[in-house]
């Protein structure tokens, strides 16, 4: 199933926050991304309806297996591309920003080739 870049960013953020916090809530995502809580609530509804997340009665957000798969794929792309650009001499902030854009559009074939070349 194809999802848009925004949804991928939300899933990646949930994955990262779940490694940093005991529970992830909409307010945590809004704070991390510097978005309005209302915007995050709309996105969480869409992710819940597409079965990429679950939300407990207490408002705790968890990735489903499909959501986790997408989040881990995007996070791997981000970390590998960002570190690769830094090793090429790109400023860390620019490398992270560029990796964030590239991670959503690069094909699996091209990413796998870069990953193989780097390792």
C-alpha angles and dihedrals in degrees: 000000000000118000129183129258093256092055090048090053092051092049091048090050092050089051093050094045092047087061092050105038134048089233134008120227132178090255090057091053092046091051093047094049095034090236130139114266089235091059091049091049091055091049092048090052090054092046090049091049090050090050095242094120140022125213120206122220086259091057097255112151122216132177118243117221091267092047092048092050092054093043093050092048092051093043092051090051092048096049095043096045093044094051091044092053090048091052087053088058101263116146109260094240092049091044091053093046093048093045089053090057097040095048092069100048106034114105121241089243094054093043092050090050092051091046091050092047093049095048 
